[in-house]
Amino acid sequence: MMDASSLYRLSPSAAIRPERFGGLVYRHDNRKLFILHSRLLVDFLRGLDGQPLSEALDDFVTARNETPAVREALLKALDQLKGIGVLEPVASGGTPHSVSSAHPPLPQREKQEGVRRRYENFQQGLDAPICLTWEITYACNLHCRHCLSSSGRRRPDELTTAEAKRLIDEWAAMQVFYINVGGGEPMSRPDFFELMDYALARRIGVKFSTNGSLLDDAAADWIVARDYLDVQISLDGADAETNDPVRGPESYARARRAMERLAARNFQFKINTVVTRQNYSQLDDLYAMASGYGAHLRVTRLRPTGRGRDVWEAMRPTREQNRGLYDWLLAHSNVLTGDSFFHLSAYGQPLDGLNMCGAGRIVCCVVPTGDVYVCPFMLAPEFAVGNVRQPGGFTQVWRSPLLASLRQPQAGTTCQSCSAYSLCHGGCPAVKRLTGRPVDRPDPDCVFGSD
């Protein structure tokens, strides 16, 4: 149990914000999100400022006219937050004690209950996104066959530097925890480094995706000098023979050179791979490559949008491969997804993070021209919900009735009558819409369906 007579503070790596169900805490250092189910706890943490914990608790419950039982409940919750590194003790000299960020895994029943509560909390949407995708330019020096945004050339109506900074200011005011920056090739935008530093200075974490071709020594030095910056390098095969037909000549070699630069500087990056029929057999090789660099492998799903629409049928994994992918992900729990493989959970044991669609609820997408889409995989005019240049900016778009209407459950009786519905919730709405399927039908890759 924590020493209530000691000084404690919110970890400098932690960000906290209120929500209608309590609040959220995000740790920038290990990229973990925690849900707080008590608004009292959120209010207390936000006001904690250099006071011994016992005194701070006494003052807080007295000012709120709360009972001793509430004080004890707060103290118990604070002890749990200390255990996960959100709250840390401060020594008399003002230096925080080291505190472990490790915490034991939850039993399966508690994990499933946590998944259920998280889904219920997030279903109607948050006051602000947890994170969002920001495509900052359409310019790209590659011509990937499956590119979601059909990128290639920069458009003249892309956001200016000043407009982009105003957008970042909005996100900081809303307490967006981090942004996923892409393109096109984001590093091809002349003010890329300026904008990323601007976001980081406002306590917004940055995760950016690159093909690696522009990641020279100077860029690598810039990357390793920044806190709360993640980099993922796109690679769609464990060798040039598999990757280059998809991403372009020499793209494999350029990506590997970028990885070597970051690995030489002991920077832990990510390798991002779109799983396809062609590279499925190389998952073990890609995993070994990432491990060899001290990196993480992240796998994502092929979508039938942008240029991906033309290669969807030829490149999408077979049903047998999807089943194999499910088993492979269970066996490789440190492989990242954060993606819409929801249908795979229907096989049985839930896969971490793959239990709900967050589109318009906890995430969204802003494209280079400022249009806002409910999902980064539904970049078609009919799915735009506003533009950041309109009155009220991004904040007004996020709170718009149109976006609120899209947060309602999209699966009809076909899926809701399935025994696996609580695990996959009908699969990915984007893939269904983009393949012409009604939203009340199963995901086209549904493990039980026939369409």
SVG drawing of the C-alpha trace seen along z (x, -y; Angstrom):
<svg xmlns="http://www.w3.org/2000/svg" viewBox="-32 -31 57 54">
<polyline fill="none" stroke="black" stroke-width="0.4" points="0.0,0.0 1.3,-3.5 2.5,-5.8 -0.2,-8.4 2.0,-10.8 4.4,-11.1 4.4,-13.5 3.0,-12.2 2.6,-13.6 1.1,-12.6 3.9,-11.2 5.3,-13.7 4.8,-11.0 1.1,-10.7 -1.8,-12.8 -5.2,-12.8 -8.5,-14.1 -12.2,-13.8 -14.9,-11.9 -18.6,-11.4 -17.8,-7.9 -14.9,-9.2 -11.7,-9.8 -8.8,-8.5 -5.1,-8.4 -2.5,-7.9 1.2,-7.2 3.3,-8.6 6.4,-6.6 4.9,-3.1 1.9,-4.1 -0.7,-2.6 -4.2,-3.9 -6.1,-3.4 -9.8,-4.0 -10.8,-5.7 -14.4,-5.0 -14.6,-7.8 -14.9,-11.5 -13.9,-12.2 -10.6,-10.4 -10.0,-12.4 -10.7,-15.7 -8.4,-14.8 -5.6,-13.8 -5.9,-17.0 -5.6,-19.1 -2.8,-17.1 0.1,-19.6 2.9,-19.1 0.8,-18.3 1.3,-15.2 -1.2,-12.7 -3.1,-12.4 -3.5,-16.1 -4.6,-16.4 -7.2,-13.7 -8.5,-15.3 -8.8,-18.7 -10.5,-17.2 -13.2,-15.1 -13.9,-18.0 -14.4,-20.5 -16.6,-18.0 -18.5,-16.9 -17.6,-13.3 -17.6,-10.4 -14.6,-8.6 -15.6,-5.6 -15.0,-7.7 -11.6,-8.7 -10.7,-5.1 -11.9,-4.2 -9.8,-7.1 -6.8,-5.9 -7.2,-2.4 -7.5,-3.6 -4.5,-5.8 -2.5,-2.8 -3.4,-1.0 -2.4,-4.0 1.0,-4.1 1.4,-0.4 1.1,-1.2 3.3,-4.2 0.7,-6.9 1.2,-8.2 4.8,-8.5 6.3,-9.4 8.5,-12.4 11.5,-12.4 12.1,-15.3 14.5,-16.9 11.8,-17.0 13.1,-14.1 10.7,-11.3 11.5,-7.8 11.7,-5.2 8.5,-3.2 7.9,-0.1 5.6,-0.3 5.0,3.4 1.7,4.9 0.5,8.5 -1.8,9.6 -5.5,9.8 -7.2,13.2 -9.2,14.0 -12.6,13.3 -11.5,9.9 -10.0,9.1 -13.3,9.9 -15.2,7.8 -12.8,4.9 -13.3,5.3 -17.1,5.2 -17.0,2.0 -14.5,0.3 -16.9,1.0 -19.9,-0.4 -17.9,-3.5 -16.6,-4.2 -19.6,-3.3 -21.3,-6.7 -18.1,-8.5 -15.6,-10.4 -15.4,-14.1 -12.3,-14.1 -10.4,-11.5 -7.9,-9.4 -5.8,-9.6 -6.5,-10.4 -4.9,-9.8 -3.5,-13.0 -2.6,-12.6 -0.5,-15.7 0.3,-15.5 -0.7,-13.6 2.9,-13.9 4.8,-10.6 7.8,-9.3 6.3,-5.8 3.2,-4.5 2.1,-1.6 -0.5,0.7 -2.7,0.7 -2.4,-3.0 -5.5,-4.0 -5.4,-7.7 -4.1,-7.1 -1.2,-9.4 1.4,-10.7 1.3,-14.5 0.8,-17.2 -2.5,-19.2 -2.4,-23.0 -5.2,-23.2 -3.5,-21.3 -3.4,-22.9 -0.8,-25.7 1.7,-25.6 -0.3,-28.2 -3.5,-26.2 -1.8,-23.0 -0.5,-24.7 -4.0,-26.0 -5.3,-22.5 -2.6,-21.2 -3.6,-23.9 -7.2,-22.6 -6.1,-19.1 -4.0,-20.2 -7.0,-22.1 -9.1,-18.9 -6.3,-16.8 -5.9,-14.5 -3.2,-12.1 -1.4,-11.4 -1.6,-11.6 -0.8,-9.1 0.8,-11.0 0.9,-9.7 0.4,-10.7 1.5,-10.3 5.0,-10.3 4.9,-12.7 8.6,-13.5 8.3,-14.9 6.3,-17.9 8.8,-20.8 7.5,-21.8 7.3,-18.2 9.9,-18.6 8.5,-21.9 4.9,-20.6 6.0,-17.5 8.0,-19.6 5.1,-21.9 2.8,-19.0 5.4,-17.5 5.8,-20.8 2.1,-20.8 2.2,-17.3 0.7,-15.5 2.5,-12.3 3.5,-11.7 3.5,-8.4 4.4,-8.8 4.6,-6.3 7.2,-6.5 8.5,-4.5 12.0,-5.2 13.4,-6.6 13.9,-10.1 15.1,-9.0 18.8,-10.1 21.3,-10.5 20.1,-14.0 16.5,-12.8 17.6,-9.8 19.4,-12.2 16.3,-14.3 14.1,-11.3 16.3,-9.9 16.5,-13.4 12.7,-13.5 10.6,-12.1 7.2,-10.6 7.9,-10.1 7.2,-6.7 8.2,-5.8 6.9,-3.0 8.5,-2.0 6.3,-0.3 7.5,3.0 5.2,5.5 7.5,8.4 10.5,10.0 12.5,9.7 12.6,7.4 10.9,10.0 7.7,9.8 7.8,6.2 8.9,4.3 6.1,5.4 3.7,3.8 5.7,0.7 8.0,0.0 11.5,0.7 14.3,0.3 11.7,-0.4 12.8,2.7 16.4,1.6 15.6,-2.0 13.4,-0.8 16.1,1.5 18.6,-1.3 16.3,-3.5 15.9,-0.7 19.6,-0.2 20.1,-3.9 17.6,-3.9 18.8,-0.6 22.4,-1.9 21.1,-4.7 19.3,-2.2 15.9,-3.6 13.0,-1.1 10.9,-1.6 8.1,0.4 7.8,2.3 4.4,2.0 3.1,4.7 -0.2,4.9 -1.0,8.7 -1.8,10.0 -2.2,13.3 1.4,12.8 3.3,12.1 1.3,14.2 3.9,17.0 6.6,14.5 5.1,13.4 7.7,15.4 10.5,13.9 9.1,10.3 8.9,11.0 12.4,12.3 13.6,9.2 11.9,6.9 13.3,8.8 16.8,8.6 16.6,4.8 15.1,4.7 11.9,3.4 8.2,4.3 6.2,5.8 2.8,4.2 0.4,5.9 -2.5,4.1 -5.4,5.2 -5.7,4.6 -8.6,2.3 -10.6,1.9 -10.1,-1.8 -8.0,-4.2 -5.7,-2.1 -6.4,0.8 -9.8,1.2 -8.2,2.4 -6.1,5.1 -8.6,6.2 -9.6,9.5 -6.1,10.5 -4.3,9.5 -6.8,10.1 -5.8,13.2 -7.8,16.4 -10.1,17.7 -7.5,20.3 -4.9,17.6 -7.1,15.5 -7.6,18.5 -3.8,19.0 -3.3,15.3 -5.6,15.7 -3.5,18.5 -0.3,16.7 -1.4,13.5 -2.3,15.6 1.2,17.1 2.9,13.7 1.3,11.5 3.9,8.7 2.9,8.2 0.9,5.0 -2.3,4.6 -4.7,1.9 -6.6,2.6 -9.9,3.9 -9.2,7.7 -12.4,7.8 -13.7,10.8 -10.8,13.0 -11.9,12.8 -15.0,14.7 -12.9,17.9 -12.8,18.0 -10.4,16.3 -10.5,12.5 -7.5,10.8 -6.3,7.8 -7.5,4.5 -9.6,6.2 -13.1,6.0 -14.7,2.8 -14.7,0.3 -13.5,-3.1 -14.4,-5.1 -15.9,-8.5 -15.9,-7.3 -12.3,-7.4 -10.5,-8.0 -11.1,-9.8 -9.0,-11.0 -8.0,-14.4 -6.7,-14.5 -4.3,-17.0 -7.0,-19.3 -8.6,-19.5 -11.6,-17.2 -12.5,-15.0 -13.5,-11.4 -15.0,-9.1 -12.4,-6.5 -9.0,-6.6 -10.1,-3.7 -13.3,-5.4 -11.7,-8.2 -14.6,-8.8 -16.7,-12.0 -19.8,-10.3 -18.0,-9.6 -16.7,-13.1 -18.2,-14.7 -16.8,-18.2 -13.6,-20.3 -11.3,-21.9 -11.5,-25.2 -15.2,-25.6 -16.4,-27.7 -15.7,-26.0 -12.9,-24.0 -12.2,-20.4 -13.8,-20.7 -17.2,-21.5 -16.8,-18.6 -16.1,-16.2 -19.3,-17.3 -21.5,-17.5 -24.8,-15.6 -23.7,-13.9 -20.8,-12.3 -22.9,-11.4 -25.3,-9.6 -22.5,-7.5 -21.6,-6.3 -24.8,-4.3 -24.5,-0.5 -24.3,0.4 -24.9,4.2 -28.4,5.5 -30.0,8.8 -27.8,10.9 -24.8,10.2 -26.5,9.6 -27.9,13.1 -24.5,14.6 -22.9,16.1 -19.6,14.3 -21.2,10.8 -19.9,9.7 -16.4,10.3 -16.4,8.9 -19.5,6.6 -20.1,7.4 -16.5,6.7 -15.2,3.6 -17.9,1.2 -15.5,-0.4 -14.7,2.8 -18.4,3.6 -19.3,0.2 -16.4,0.2 -17.3,3.6 -21.0,2.7 -22.3,4.8 -25.1,3.5 -23.9,2.5 -26.2,5.1 -24.4,7.9 -21.2,9.6 -17.7,8.4 -16.7,9.9 -14.0,11.8 -16.3,13.1 -15.0,16.5 -18.5,17.9 -20.1,16.1 -20.3,17.2 -20.3,13.8"/>
</svg>
